[in-house]
């Protein structure tokens, strides 16, 4: 897992225009876009370290510049990096803060993907099986998994028999070491993919989602709510500021009161996902009152980690804790 984080961090540096001139897993010589060189001592942490650990890492570097590579950015890490106490790379946010300067990849026409692109066919079925078994407490038979995902039992069997975290229990299958599995999932899963359209509205975020969903209902187009609004249902923590929904078709939302917007200037993102399993996992894990309206909690967490806003990392951690404890079901 630390190897995956380190490898992804190097790709983040390259995409941000920071060149790795030399180094090894624990020390790197970086060349910044302005030509300056900077040597850093690297520490890799799957989860963002708390203040006491950051202090320990800085002390252990013995005067050299400490760099922390981690999954996502917290406000504390951001503040420390901007004050040049540490350097940091957050792979899920696709951001590097070095010498007090924030580096991000050039803007893309569509939303940037914080996970390095995978070659070949994406393992949507494996990721869907992982989500289902992460979100349930009881063993689930292979046949039930196949039925819920609308795939063959052979496909599910292929996933489970080769999976390092899967094991048989009673009459079904479970995932062991769920925290580690969720870490791996969040690093690997590239998002649901697919084309996105961007819209601007003046109403509060929740009302914007309601207006968009009203239009999809009138047009008989399936839709799932994700982002802040779904997270606020699973694990209320902050006032929703980011609206995101998935639909089965590309739609014009001007009749719902929206105007087209550029990425970064939008208040609503609408995506037609490449990953068709998101509809099946939502139906499988959610009660009847929500299964036609919300993306499952892990899809929501993935989107929340990539959402704008300075406290998205904290909101994501709050939802992650609810997923691990099962409190999201409340």
Secondary structure, 3 states (H helix, E strand, C coil): CHHHHHHHHHHHHHHCCCEEEEEECCEEEEECCCCCEEEEEEEEECCCCCHHHHHHHHHHCCCCEEEEEECCCCHHHHHHHHCCCCEEEECCCCEEEECCEEEECCCCCCCCCCCCCCCCCCCHHHHHHHHHHHHCCCCECHHHHHHHHCCCHHHHHHHHHHCCCEEEECCEEEECCHHHHHHHHHHHCCCCCCCEEEEECCCCHHHHHHHHHHHHHHCCCCEEEEHHHHHHHHCCCCCCCCEEEEECCCCCCHHHCCEECCCCCCCEEEECCCCCHHHHHHHHHCCCCCCCCECCHHHHHHHHHCCCCCCHHHHHHHHHHHHHHCHHHC
